[in-house]
Amino acid sequence: GKWYEEKGIGEDEFSEFPFRDGFNKGDIMILFGRDVAEIEIGDIIVFRSDRKDPIIHRVVMKNNDGKITLQTKGDNNADSIKSKALDETNISQDVLIGKAVFRVPFLGYIKILFVDYVPSTFIDIAKNIQVSGYIYRFNFFDLFRSILIPINLGHIAFQLSILIAMLFSYYYIKKTA
């Protein structure tokens, strides 16, 4: 697009970038390395900011003024974000989590399902059980049936993904309760 051309990144160069078609909600990105010196323009990186969740954006500029810093931009954003919570014009080594090297499509929906769609009452019940001090044996299959029966799921692969997601969510609830 025009923004990249203004920064000296032509269409031919952009077509050589990793993940040039981007990625989608629900994709899991496999990260490798975190040495800012090895990051190149066009790489997708994950970094921390003052926001709750890590940021995953494309590197559009690399500066070396005695200390290497990066500038990123989301492919669908009009410009790099510079605000109190997020400044993607000055990313240093200490906030870099890693470089995306591989994408696993759709697998992230398991986490999204239980983070965005599990009823908060389920989490509240789990917290109340722990706080009350009662001994509670987690009966996974009762919970499994209570979720699957009302929504009439029949496909075995999806049921297995629910099973895996529930195990992760149980760990998450136990950890945050």
Biotite code that builds the C-alpha atoms (Angstrom):
import biotite.structure as struc

atoms = struc.array([
    struc.Atom([0.000, 0.000, 0.000], chain_id="A", res_id=1, res_name="GLY", atom_name="CA", element="C"),
    struc.Atom([0.794, 3.676, -0.073], chain_id="A", res_id=2, res_name="LYS", atom_name="CA", element="C"),
    struc.Atom([2.111, 3.790, 3.523], chain_id="A", res_id=3, res_name="TRP", atom_name="CA", element="C"),
    struc.Atom([4.763, 1.170, 2.755], chain_id="A", res_id=4, res_name="TYR", atom_name="CA", element="C"),
    struc.Atom([5.787, 2.929, -0.471], chain_id="A", res_id=5, res_name="GLU", atom_name="CA", element="C"),
    struc.Atom([6.259, 6.194, 1.447], chain_id="A", res_id=6, res_name="GLU", atom_name="CA", element="C"),
    struc.Atom([8.616, 4.313, 3.798], chain_id="A", res_id=7, res_name="LYS", atom_name="CA", element="C"),
    struc.Atom([10.629, 2.903, 0.892], chain_id="A", res_id=8, res_name="GLY", atom_name="CA", element="C"),
    struc.Atom([9.091, -0.590, 0.935], chain_id="A", res_id=9, res_name="ILE", atom_name="CA", element="C"),
    struc.Atom([7.942, -1.483, -2.562], chain_id="A", res_id=10, res_name="GLY", atom_name="CA", element="C"),
    struc.Atom([5.371, -4.050, -3.602], chain_id="A", res_id=11, res_name="GLU", atom_name="CA", element="C"),
    struc.Atom([8.102, -6.441, -4.785], chain_id="A", res_id=12, res_name="ASP", atom_name="CA", element="C"),
    struc.Atom([9.885, -6.230, -1.424], chain_id="A", res_id=13, res_name="GLU", atom_name="CA", element="C"),
    struc.Atom([6.608, -6.683, 0.495], chain_id="A", res_id=14, res_name="PHE", atom_name="CA", element="C"),
    struc.Atom([5.801, -9.809, -1.539], chain_id="A", res_id=15, res_name="SER", atom_name="CA", element="C"),
    struc.Atom([9.015, -11.364, -0.143], chain_id="A", res_id=16, res_name="GLU", atom_name="CA", element="C"),
    struc.Atom([8.021, -10.740, 3.496], chain_id="A", res_id=17, res_name="PHE", atom_name="CA", element="C"),
    struc.Atom([7.077, -13.707, 5.686], chain_id="A", res_id=18, res_name="PRO", atom_name="CA", element="C"),
    struc.Atom([3.300, -13.983, 6.222], chain_id="A", res_id=19, res_name="PHE", atom_name="CA", element="C"),
    struc.Atom([2.732, -11.426, 3.449], chain_id="A", res_id=20, res_name="ARG", atom_name="CA", element="C"),
    struc.Atom([-0.943, -12.426, 3.454], chain_id="A", res_id=21, res_name="ASP", atom_name="CA", element="C"),
    struc.Atom([-1.062, -11.849, 7.210], chain_id="A", res_id=22, res_name="GLY", atom_name="CA", element="C"),
    struc.Atom([-2.771, -14.181, 9.625], chain_id="A", res_id=23, res_name="PHE", atom_name="CA", element="C"),
    struc.Atom([-6.234, -14.547, 11.099], chain_id="A", res_id=24, res_name="ASN", atom_name="CA", element="C"),
    struc.Atom([-7.905, -14.542, 14.447], chain_id="A", res_id=25, res_name="LYS", atom_name="CA", element="C"),
    struc.Atom([-7.586, -18.054, 15.804], chain_id="A", res_id=26, res_name="GLY", atom_name="CA", element="C"),
    struc.Atom([-4.175, -18.707, 14.266], chain_id="A", res_id=27, res_name="ASP", atom_name="CA", element="C"),
    struc.Atom([-1.391, -19.696, 16.624], chain_id="A", res_id=28, res_name="ILE", atom_name="CA", element="C"),
    struc.Atom([1.983, -18.214, 15.775], chain_id="A", res_id=29, res_name="MET", atom_name="CA", element="C"),
    struc.Atom([5.086, -20.204, 16.656], chain_id="A", res_id=30, res_name="ILE", atom_name="CA", element="C"),
    struc.Atom([7.835, -17.867, 17.901], chain_id="A", res_id=31, res_name="LEU", atom_name="CA", element="C"),
    struc.Atom([11.577, -18.276, 17.727], chain_id="A", res_id=32, res_name="PHE", atom_name="CA", element="C"),
    struc.Atom([14.467, -16.168, 18.944], chain_id="A", res_id=33, res_name="GLY", atom_name="CA", element="C"),
    struc.Atom([14.401, -12.811, 20.592], chain_id="A", res_id=34, res_name="ARG", atom_name="CA", element="C"),
    struc.Atom([17.600, -11.116, 19.529], chain_id="A", res_id=35, res_name="ASP", atom_name="CA", element="C"),
    struc.Atom([16.617, -7.720, 18.148], chain_id="A", res_id=36, res_name="VAL", atom_name="CA", element="C"),
    struc.Atom([19.781, -7.656, 16.006], chain_id="A", res_id=37, res_name="ALA", atom_name="CA", element="C"),
    struc.Atom([18.532, -10.675, 14.028], chain_id="A", res_id=38, res_name="GLU", atom_name="CA", element="C"),
    struc.Atom([15.113, -9.177, 13.271], chain_id="A", res_id=39, res_name="ILE", atom_name="CA", element="C"),
    struc.Atom([14.690, -7.902, 9.707], chain_id="A", res_id=40, res_name="GLU", atom_name="CA", element="C"),
    struc.Atom([12.258, -5.453, 8.133], chain_id="A", res_id=41, res_name="ILE", atom_name="CA", element="C"),
    struc.Atom([9.149, -7.413, 7.186], chain_id="A", res_id=42, res_name="GLY", atom_name="CA", element="C"),
    struc.Atom([9.406, -9.937, 10.035], chain_id="A", res_id=43, res_name="ASP", atom_name="CA", element="C"),
    struc.Atom([6.405, -10.446, 12.300], chain_id="A", res_id=44, res_name="ILE", atom_name="CA", element="C"),
    struc.Atom([7.310, -9.984, 15.970], chain_id="A", res_id=45, res_name="ILE", atom_name="CA", element="C"),
    struc.Atom([5.513, -10.274, 19.283], chain_id="A", res_id=46, res_name="VAL", atom_name="CA", element="C"),
    struc.Atom([6.297, -7.752, 22.009], chain_id="A", res_id=47, res_name="PHE", atom_name="CA", element="C"),
    struc.Atom([4.993, -6.486, 25.343], chain_id="A", res_id=48, res_name="ARG", atom_name="CA", element="C"),
    struc.Atom([3.533, -3.059, 25.955], chain_id="A", res_id=49, res_name="SER", atom_name="CA", element="C"),
    struc.Atom([1.430, -1.460, 28.672], chain_id="A", res_id=50, res_name="ASP", atom_name="CA", element="C"),
    struc.Atom([-1.574, -3.249, 27.190], chain_id="A", res_id=51, res_name="ARG", atom_name="CA", element="C"),
    struc.Atom([-2.827, -6.476, 28.756], chain_id="A", res_id=52, res_name="LYS", atom_name="CA", element="C"),
    struc.Atom([-2.044, -8.758, 25.810], chain_id="A", res_id=53, res_name="ASP", atom_name="CA", element="C"),
    struc.Atom([1.162, -8.950, 23.765], chain_id="A", res_id=54, res_name="PRO", atom_name="CA", element="C"),
    struc.Atom([1.200, -7.164, 20.409], chain_id="A", res_id=55, res_name="ILE", atom_name="CA", element="C"),
    struc.Atom([1.930, -8.995, 17.156], chain_id="A", res_id=56, res_name="ILE", atom_name="CA", element="C"),
    struc.Atom([2.859, -6.703, 14.252], chain_id="A", res_id=57, res_name="HIS", atom_name="CA", element="C"),
    struc.Atom([5.179, -6.438, 11.272], chain_id="A", res_id=58, res_name="ARG", atom_name="CA", element="C"),
    struc.Atom([8.573, -4.705, 11.542], chain_id="A", res_id=59, res_name="VAL", atom_name="CA", element="C"),
    struc.Atom([8.646, -1.734, 9.173], chain_id="A", res_id=60, res_name="VAL", atom_name="CA", element="C"),
    struc.Atom([11.815, 0.019, 10.318], chain_id="A", res_id=61, res_name="MET", atom_name="CA", element="C"),
    struc.Atom([15.018, -0.847, 12.149], chain_id="A", res_id=62, res_name="LYS", atom_name="CA", element="C"),
    struc.Atom([17.023, 1.916, 13.848], chain_id="A", res_id=63, res_name="ASN", atom_name="CA", element="C"),
    struc.Atom([20.546, 1.691, 15.202], chain_id="A", res_id=64, res_name="ASN", atom_name="CA", element="C"),
    struc.Atom([21.464, 4.816, 17.142], chain_id="A", res_id=65, res_name="ASP", atom_name="CA", element="C"),
    struc.Atom([23.875, 3.003, 19.471], chain_id="A", res_id=66, res_name="GLY", atom_name="CA", element="C"),
    struc.Atom([20.950, 0.794, 20.563], chain_id="A", res_id=67, res_name="LYS", atom_name="CA", element="C"),
    struc.Atom([18.894, -1.209, 18.076], chain_id="A", res_id=68, res_name="ILE", atom_name="CA", element="C"),
    struc.Atom([15.175, -0.424, 18.156], chain_id="A", res_id=69, res_name="THR", atom_name="CA", element="C"),
    struc.Atom([12.338, -1.497, 15.905], chain_id="A", res_id=70, res_name="LEU", atom_name="CA", element="C"),
    struc.Atom([9.213, 0.142, 14.556], chain_id="A", res_id=71, res_name="GLN", atom_name="CA", element="C"),
    struc.Atom([6.181, -1.997, 13.764], chain_id="A", res_id=72, res_name="THR", atom_name="CA", element="C"),
    struc.Atom([2.804, -1.548, 12.143], chain_id="A", res_id=73, res_name="LYS", atom_name="CA", element="C"),
    struc.Atom([-0.196, -3.807, 11.959], chain_id="A", res_id=74, res_name="GLY", atom_name="CA", element="C"),
    struc.Atom([-0.870, -4.724, 8.327], chain_id="A", res_id=75, res_name="ASP", atom_name="CA", element="C"),
    struc.Atom([-4.456, -3.468, 8.646], chain_id="A", res_id=76, res_name="ASN", atom_name="CA", element="C"),
    struc.Atom([-3.555, -0.290, 10.560], chain_id="A", res_id=77, res_name="ASN", atom_name="CA", element="C"),
    struc.Atom([-3.177, 3.057, 8.831], chain_id="A", res_id=78, res_name="ALA", atom_name="CA", element="C"),
    struc.Atom([0.056, 3.869, 10.687], chain_id="A", res_id=79, res_name="ASP", atom_name="CA", element="C"),
    struc.Atom([2.261, 2.777, 13.569], chain_id="A", res_id=80, res_name="SER", atom_name="CA", element="C"),
    struc.Atom([0.565, 3.354, 16.921], chain_id="A", res_id=81, res_name="ILE", atom_name="CA", element="C"),
    struc.Atom([2.111, 5.823, 19.331], chain_id="A", res_id=82, res_name="LYS", atom_name="CA", element="C"),
    struc.Atom([0.124, 6.274, 22.527], chain_id="A", res_id=83, res_name="SER", atom_name="CA", element="C"),
    struc.Atom([0.609, 6.059, 26.278], chain_id="A", res_id=84, res_name="LYS", atom_name="CA", element="C"),
    struc.Atom([-0.257, 2.340, 26.333], chain_id="A", res_id=85, res_name="ALA", atom_name="CA", element="C"),
    struc.Atom([1.534, 1.406, 23.117], chain_id="A", res_id=86, res_name="LEU", atom_name="CA", element="C"),
    struc.Atom([4.460, 2.962, 21.285], chain_id="A", res_id=87, res_name="ASP", atom_name="CA", element="C"),
    struc.Atom([5.390, 0.783, 18.348], chain_id="A", res_id=88, res_name="GLU", atom_name="CA", element="C"),
    struc.Atom([7.893, 3.317, 17.017], chain_id="A", res_id=89, res_name="THR", atom_name="CA", element="C"),
    struc.Atom([10.560, 2.472, 19.616], chain_id="A", res_id=90, res_name="ASN", atom_name="CA", element="C"),
    struc.Atom([10.586, -1.259, 20.432], chain_id="A", res_id=91, res_name="ILE", atom_name="CA", element="C"),
    struc.Atom([13.700, -2.408, 22.261], chain_id="A", res_id=92, res_name="SER", atom_name="CA", element="C"),
    struc.Atom([15.212, -5.786, 23.116], chain_id="A", res_id=93, res_name="GLN", atom_name="CA", element="C"),
    struc.Atom([13.725, -5.836, 26.635], chain_id="A", res_id=94, res_name="ASP", atom_name="CA", element="C"),
    struc.Atom([10.094, -5.959, 25.411], chain_id="A", res_id=95, res_name="VAL", atom_name="CA", element="C"),
    struc.Atom([10.649, -8.342, 22.489], chain_id="A", res_id=96, res_name="LEU", atom_name="CA", element="C"),
    struc.Atom([9.079, -11.772, 23.053], chain_id="A", res_id=97, res_name="ILE", atom_name="CA", element="C"),
    struc.Atom([9.990, -13.393, 19.743], chain_id="A", res_id=98, res_name="GLY", atom_name="CA", element="C"),
    struc.Atom([9.769, -13.568, 15.970], chain_id="A", res_id=99, res_name="LYS", atom_name="CA", element="C"),
    struc.Atom([6.911, -15.459, 14.308], chain_id="A", res_id=100, res_name="ALA", atom_name="CA", element="C"),
    struc.Atom([8.284, -18.274, 12.165], chain_id="A", res_id=101, res_name="VAL", atom_name="CA", element="C"),
    struc.Atom([5.285, -20.569, 11.651], chain_id="A", res_id=102, res_name="PHE", atom_name="CA", element="C"),
    struc.Atom([1.500, -20.318, 11.688], chain_id="A", res_id=103, res_name="ARG", atom_name="CA", element="C"),
    struc.Atom([-0.952, -23.000, 12.863], chain_id="A", res_id=104, res_name="VAL", atom_name="CA", element="C"),
    struc.Atom([-4.372, -22.027, 11.505], chain_id="A", res_id=105, res_name="PRO", atom_name="CA", element="C"),
    struc.Atom([-7.529, -22.244, 13.661], chain_id="A", res_id=106, res_name="PHE", atom_name="CA", element="C"),
    struc.Atom([-5.972, -23.976, 16.693], chain_id="A", res_id=107, res_name="LEU", atom_name="CA", element="C"),
    struc.Atom([-6.180, -20.763, 18.718], chain_id="A", res_id=108, res_name="GLY", atom_name="CA", element="C"),
    struc.Atom([-9.977, -20.900, 18.602], chain_id="A", res_id=109, res_name="TYR", atom_name="CA", element="C"),
    struc.Atom([-9.807, -23.428, 21.433], chain_id="A", res_id=110, res_name="ILE", atom_name="CA", element="C"),
    struc.Atom([-8.400, -20.734, 23.715], chain_id="A", res_id=111, res_name="LYS", atom_name="CA", element="C"),
    struc.Atom([-10.708, -18.060, 22.288], chain_id="A", res_id=112, res_name="ILE", atom_name="CA", element="C"),
    struc.Atom([-13.722, -20.278, 22.973], chain_id="A", res_id=113, res_name="LEU", atom_name="CA", element="C"),
    struc.Atom([-12.909, -20.561, 26.657], chain_id="A", res_id=114, res_name="PHE", atom_name="CA", element="C"),
    struc.Atom([-11.594, -17.052, 27.184], chain_id="A", res_id=115, res_name="VAL", atom_name="CA", element="C"),
    struc.Atom([-14.334, -15.202, 25.301], chain_id="A", res_id=116, res_name="ASP", atom_name="CA", element="C"),
    struc.Atom([-17.318, -17.551, 25.521], chain_id="A", res_id=117, res_name="TYR", atom_name="CA", element="C"),
    struc.Atom([-17.214, -19.623, 28.713], chain_id="A", res_id=118, res_name="VAL", atom_name="CA", element="C"),
    struc.Atom([-19.912, -18.208, 30.975], chain_id="A", res_id=119, res_name="PRO", atom_name="CA", element="C"),
    struc.Atom([-18.503, -16.142, 33.788], chain_id="A", res_id=120, res_name="SER", atom_name="CA", element="C"),
    struc.Atom([-20.727, -18.082, 36.184], chain_id="A", res_id=121, res_name="THR", atom_name="CA", element="C"),
    struc.Atom([-18.601, -21.172, 35.582], chain_id="A", res_id=122, res_name="PHE", atom_name="CA", element="C"),
    struc.Atom([-15.522, -19.222, 36.619], chain_id="A", res_id=123, res_name="ILE", atom_name="CA", element="C"),
    struc.Atom([-17.365, -17.724, 39.609], chain_id="A", res_id=124, res_name="ASP", atom_name="CA", element="C"),
    struc.Atom([-18.486, -21.188, 40.740], chain_id="A", res_id=125, res_name="ILE", atom_name="CA", element="C"),
    struc.Atom([-14.925, -22.506, 40.498], chain_id="A", res_id=126, res_name="ALA", atom_name="CA", element="C"),
    struc.Atom([-13.614, -19.559, 42.531], chain_id="A", res_id=127, res_name="LYS", atom_name="CA", element="C"),
    struc.Atom([-16.346, -19.958, 45.173], chain_id="A", res_id=128, res_name="ASN", atom_name="CA", element="C"),
    struc.Atom([-15.562, -23.657, 45.548], chain_id="A", res_id=129, res_name="ILE", atom_name="CA", element="C"),
    struc.Atom([-11.914, -22.878, 46.195], chain_id="A", res_id=130, res_name="GLN", atom_name="CA", element="C"),
    struc.Atom([-12.639, -19.966, 48.570], chain_id="A", res_id=131, res_name="VAL", atom_name="CA", element="C"),
    struc.Atom([-15.230, -21.900, 50.593], chain_id="A", res_id=132, res_name="SER", atom_name="CA", element="C"),
    struc.Atom([-12.645, -24.532, 51.522], chain_id="A", res_id=133, res_name="GLY", atom_name="CA", element="C"),
    struc.Atom([-14.874, -27.445, 50.562], chain_id="A", res_id=134, res_name="TYR", atom_name="CA", element="C"),
    struc.Atom([-13.142, -30.428, 49.072], chain_id="A", res_id=135, res_name="ILE", atom_name="CA", element="C"),
    struc.Atom([-14.325, -30.673, 45.518], chain_id="A", res_id=136, res_name="TYR", atom_name="CA", element="C"),
    struc.Atom([-13.359, -33.476, 43.181], chain_id="A", res_id=137, res_name="ARG", atom_name="CA", element="C"),
    struc.Atom([-13.436, -32.112, 39.662], chain_id="A", res_id=138, res_name="PHE", atom_name="CA", element="C"),
    struc.Atom([-15.654, -34.466, 37.670], chain_id="A", res_id=139, res_name="ASN", atom_name="CA", element="C"),
    struc.Atom([-14.497, -33.675, 34.189], chain_id="A", res_id=140, res_name="PHE", atom_name="CA", element="C"),
    struc.Atom([-16.986, -35.928, 32.387], chain_id="A", res_id=141, res_name="PHE", atom_name="CA", element="C"),
    struc.Atom([-20.014, -34.306, 34.034], chain_id="A", res_id=142, res_name="ASP", atom_name="CA", element="C"),
    struc.Atom([-18.797, -30.917, 32.887], chain_id="A", res_id=143, res_name="LEU", atom_name="CA", element="C"),
    struc.Atom([-17.993, -32.330, 29.441], chain_id="A", res_id=144, res_name="PHE", atom_name="CA", element="C"),
    struc.Atom([-21.541, -33.720, 29.070], chain_id="A", res_id=145, res_name="ARG", atom_name="CA", element="C"),
    struc.Atom([-23.144, -30.519, 30.376], chain_id="A", res_id=146, res_name="SER", atom_name="CA", element="C"),
    struc.Atom([-21.472, -28.511, 27.637], chain_id="A", res_id=147, res_name="ILE", atom_name="CA", element="C"),
    struc.Atom([-21.872, -30.987, 24.764], chain_id="A", res_id=148, res_name="LEU", atom_name="CA", element="C"),
    struc.Atom([-25.458, -32.186, 25.266], chain_id="A", res_id=149, res_name="ILE", atom_name="CA", element="C"),
    struc.Atom([-27.238, -28.779, 25.108], chain_id="A", res_id=150, res_name="PRO", atom_name="CA", element="C"),
    struc.Atom([-25.432, -27.714, 21.945], chain_id="A", res_id=151, res_name="ILE", atom_name="CA", element="C"),
    struc.Atom([-25.768, -31.166, 20.290], chain_id="A", res_id=152, res_name="ASN", atom_name="CA", element="C"),
    struc.Atom([-22.220, -31.588, 19.013], chain_id="A", res_id=153, res_name="LEU", atom_name="CA", element="C"),
    struc.Atom([-21.635, -34.708, 16.994], chain_id="A", res_id=154, res_name="GLY", atom_name="CA", element="C"),
    struc.Atom([-18.299, -34.350, 15.302], chain_id="A", res_id=155, res_name="HIS", atom_name="CA", element="C"),
    struc.Atom([-15.625, -36.269, 17.214], chain_id="A", res_id=156, res_name="ILE", atom_name="CA", element="C"),
    struc.Atom([-12.743, -33.969, 16.246], chain_id="A", res_id=157, res_name="ALA", atom_name="CA", element="C"),
    struc.Atom([-14.554, -30.965, 17.649], chain_id="A", res_id=158, res_name="PHE", atom_name="CA", element="C"),
    struc.Atom([-15.373, -32.875, 20.822], chain_id="A", res_id=159, res_name="GLN", atom_name="CA", element="C"),
    struc.Atom([-11.713, -33.663, 21.297], chain_id="A", res_id=160, res_name="LEU", atom_name="CA", element="C"),
    struc.Atom([-10.804, -30.003, 20.845], chain_id="A", res_id=161, res_name="SER", atom_name="CA", element="C"),
    struc.Atom([-13.386, -29.099, 23.510], chain_id="A", res_id=162, res_name="ILE", atom_name="CA", element="C"),
    struc.Atom([-11.868, -31.703, 25.820], chain_id="A", res_id=163, res_name="LEU", atom_name="CA", element="C"),
    struc.Atom([-8.394, -30.221, 25.361], chain_id="A", res_id=164, res_name="ILE", atom_name="CA", element="C"),
    struc.Atom([-9.677, -26.682, 25.788], chain_id="A", res_id=165, res_name="ALA", atom_name="CA", element="C"),
    struc.Atom([-11.500, -27.626, 28.980], chain_id="A", res_id=166, res_name="MET", atom_name="CA", element="C"),
    struc.Atom([-8.310, -29.042, 30.433], chain_id="A", res_id=167, res_name="LEU", atom_name="CA", element="C"),
    struc.Atom([-6.531, -25.781, 29.675], chain_id="A", res_id=168, res_name="PHE", atom_name="CA", element="C"),
    struc.Atom([-9.420, -23.724, 31.043], chain_id="A", res_id=169, res_name="SER", atom_name="CA", element="C"),
    struc.Atom([-9.518, -25.789, 34.247], chain_id="A", res_id=170, res_name="TYR", atom_name="CA", element="C"),
    struc.Atom([-5.806, -25.084, 34.714], chain_id="A", res_id=171, res_name="TYR", atom_name="CA", element="C"),
    struc.Atom([-6.398, -21.371, 33.982], chain_id="A", res_id=172, res_name="TYR", atom_name="CA", element="C"),
    struc.Atom([-9.295, -21.162, 36.471], chain_id="A", res_id=173, res_name="ILE", atom_name="CA", element="C"),
    struc.Atom([-7.286, -22.988, 39.100], chain_id="A", res_id=174, res_name="LYS", atom_name="CA", element="C"),
    struc.Atom([-4.331, -20.644, 38.497], chain_id="A", res_id=175, res_name="LYS", atom_name="CA", element="C"),
    struc.Atom([-6.393, -17.410, 38.644], chain_id="A", res_id=176, res_name="THR", atom_name="CA", element="C"),
    struc.Atom([-8.867, -18.385, 41.349], chain_id="A", res_id=177, res_name="ALA", atom_name="CA", element="C"),
])
